Amino acid sequence: MRTFVATALALALFVQGTALAQPGPSQAQRPKPTTPTTPPAVPGPSVPAEAGFTIGPEDVLGINFWRDQEMSGDVTVRPDGMITLPLIRDIKAAGLTPNQLADRIQEAAREYITDAQVTVVVRQMNSRKVFITGEVARPGAYPLSSALTVMQLIAVAGGLTEWASLSNITVFRADAGGGVRPAGQPVTFRFNYREVSERRNLAQNIELKPGDTVVVPEK
């Protein structure tokens, strides 16, 4: 009888030890908590539009309708200042800020979409241009998509030719006529390429504004 009890006790201890030694589920095997997904963000503008920026011809705009990909897409402002959208068709964009245009599109779309929510982003600011003419490698019009100085514009235009006058470059800027000049008469700024390249009188290397024209005369 004593032998039977000892044998039973040993068997019980063996089973208990085996259960304790059995490995539990690893961290890798445990199900991971699911994370709620969010819709992808709408891409922002390719170039940041400054406060008060108004849309003009040749600007490329991203029109985004919330939850309506068929109505969304990129459009280019035509020379007449209009853009064409599905269902809405032609709508005037030139002269408006992106927010103003979004409000106008949203109002027009309510005839077809009851809960229309529209955002407008600027992909390319092609309407903002500066001009350079005269003795540079590539004279012409250049988009002003970010801050640009006279020296930088000359570099973008391929640099000065060997016949350029380094000290008599002029920047012409249209003036609205604030009581000092007649309306339409340009303001002029002198630019000495040699001085700026030698890091002298750097204040003349002004930041250009839309519509500015840089004239590089022959020496």
C-alpha positions in Angstrom: 0.0 0.0 0.0 2.9 2.3 0.9 4.5 1.6 -2.4 1.3 2.4 -4.3 1.0 5.8 -2.6 4.7 6.7 -3.3 4.2 5.8 -6.9 1.1 7.9 -7.3 2.8 10.8 -5.6 5.8 10.6 -8.0 3.5 10.4 -11.0 1.6 13.5 -9.9 4.8 15.5 -9.4 6.0 14.5 -12.9 2.7 15.6 -14.6 2.8 19.0 -12.7 6.4 19.6 -13.7 5.7 18.8 -17.3 2.8 21.3 -17.4 5.0 24.0 -15.8 7.8 23.4 -18.4 5.4 23.7 -21.3 6.3 27.0 -23.2 3.5 29.5 -23.5 2.6 31.4 -26.7 5.4 33.7 -27.8 5.0 37.4 -28.4 5.4 36.7 -32.2 2.4 34.3 -32.1 0.1 36.7 -30.2 -2.3 38.7 -32.4 -1.2 42.3 -32.8 -3.8 45.0 -32.1 -5.2 46.5 -35.2 -4.7 50.2 -35.9 -7.5 52.1 -37.5 -6.6 53.3 -41.0 -7.1 56.8 -42.2 -7.6 57.9 -45.8 -4.5 59.1 -47.7 -3.8 62.8 -47.4 -4.4 65.0 -50.4 -1.1 66.1 -51.9 -0.2 69.7 -51.2 0.8 72.3 -53.7 4.1 71.8 -55.6 5.0 75.4 -54.6 3.8 77.3 -51.6 1.3 80.0 -52.5 2.1 83.2 -50.5 -0.7 85.0 -48.6 -2.8 87.0 -51.0 -1.6 85.2 -54.1 -4.1 85.5 -56.9 -4.5 83.0 -59.7 -3.5 83.9 -63.2 -3.4 82.4 -66.7 -1.2 79.3 -67.1 -1.3 78.5 -63.4 -1.8 74.8 -62.8 -4.3 74.1 -60.0 -5.3 70.9 -58.1 -9.1 70.8 -57.6 -9.9 68.3 -54.8 -13.5 67.2 -54.0 -13.8 65.3 -50.7 -14.9 61.7 -51.4 -15.3 62.4 -55.1 -12.3 61.4 -57.2 -14.2 61.7 -60.5 -14.6 65.4 -59.9 -11.1 65.9 -58.6 -8.0 66.6 -60.8 -5.5 69.1 -62.1 -6.5 71.9 -64.4 -4.6 74.7 -66.2 -6.0 78.2 -66.2 -6.6 79.2 -69.8 -5.5 82.6 -71.3 -9.1 83.9 -70.8 -8.8 83.1 -67.0 -11.3 80.3 -67.1 -11.0 76.6 -66.0 -13.2 73.7 -67.1 -14.5 71.1 -64.5 -16.8 68.1 -64.9 -20.5 68.9 -64.6 -19.7 72.6 -63.6 -18.0 73.3 -66.9 -16.4 76.7 -67.2 -15.7 78.8 -64.2 -13.6 81.9 -63.8 -10.4 81.4 -61.8 -8.1 84.3 -62.7 -8.0 87.1 -60.1 -9.1 84.9 -57.3 -7.2 83.5 -54.4 -7.2 79.6 -54.0 -9.7 79.9 -51.1 -12.0 82.2 -53.1 -12.0 79.8 -56.0 -12.7 76.9 -53.8 -15.7 78.7 -52.4 -17.0 79.5 -55.9 -16.5 75.9 -57.1 -18.2 74.6 -54.0 -21.2 76.9 -54.5 -21.5 75.9 -58.2 -21.2 72.2 -57.3 -24.1 72.1 -54.9 -26.5 71.8 -57.8 -25.1 68.3 -58.4 -23.4 67.4 -55.0 -25.3 68.2 -51.9 -22.3 67.9 -49.5 -19.6 69.2 -51.8 -16.3 70.1 -50.0 -13.7 71.6 -52.2 -10.0 72.6 -51.7 -7.8 74.2 -54.3 -4.0 73.9 -54.3 -1.5 75.5 -56.5 0.7 73.0 -58.4 2.6 75.5 -60.6 2.6 79.3 -60.5 3.2 79.9 -64.2 1.4 83.3 -64.3 4.1 84.9 -62.1 7.0 85.7 -64.5 10.0 87.9 -64.7 11.8 88.8 -67.9 15.4 89.3 -68.9 16.6 90.7 -72.2 19.9 91.8 -73.8 23.3 90.2 -73.4 22.5 87.0 -71.7 22.8 83.4 -73.0 19.0 82.7 -72.9 16.9 85.9 -72.8 13.2 85.4 -72.2 10.5 85.0 -69.6 11.0 82.9 -66.5 8.5 81.7 -63.9 8.8 83.3 -60.5 7.8 80.3 -58.4 10.0 81.3 -55.4 12.2 84.2 -54.3 14.6 85.2 -57.0 17.2 88.0 -57.1 18.8 89.8 -60.1 22.0 87.7 -59.8 20.0 84.5 -59.6 17.9 85.4 -62.7 21.1 86.1 -64.7 22.4 82.7 -63.6 19.1 81.0 -64.6 19.3 82.8 -68.0 22.7 81.2 -68.6 24.9 84.1 -67.5 26.2 87.2 -69.2 27.7 87.1 -72.7 31.2 88.5 -73.3 29.7 91.6 -74.8 27.6 92.5 -71.7 28.1 95.7 -69.9 28.7 94.6 -66.3 28.0 97.9 -64.6 24.9 99.2 -66.5 22.3 96.6 -65.9 18.8 98.0 -65.2 15.7 96.5 -63.6 12.4 97.9 -64.8 9.4 97.5 -62.4 5.8 98.6 -63.3 4.4 101.3 -61.1 0.7 101.7 -60.4 1.2 105.5 -59.9 1.0 106.2 -56.2 1.1 109.9 -56.7 4.8 110.0 -57.3 4.9 108.7 -60.9 2.3 108.7 -63.6 0.4 105.4 -63.7 2.3 102.9 -65.8 5.6 104.6 -65.7 8.2 102.1 -64.5 10.5 102.4 -61.5 14.1 101.6 -62.4 16.9 100.0 -60.3 20.6 100.0 -61.3 22.6 96.7 -60.9 26.3 96.4 -61.1 27.2 92.8 -61.8 30.9 93.3 -61.0 30.3 94.8 -57.6 27.9 92.1 -56.5 30.1 89.3 -57.7 32.9 90.9 -55.6 30.5 91.0 -52.6 30.3 94.8 -52.6 27.1 96.9 -52.4 24.9 93.8 -52.1 21.8 95.8 -51.5 21.4 96.4 -55.2 20.8 92.6 -55.7 17.1 93.1 -55.1 14.5 90.4 -55.0 12.4 90.5 -58.2 8.7 90.9 -58.3 6.2 89.5 -60.9 6.5 91.5 -64.1 10.0 92.8 -63.5 12.2 93.1 -66.6 16.0 93.0 -66.4 17.9 94.7 -69.3 21.5 93.8 -69.9 23.0 96.3 -72.4 26.0 95.8 -74.6 29.2 97.4 -73.5 
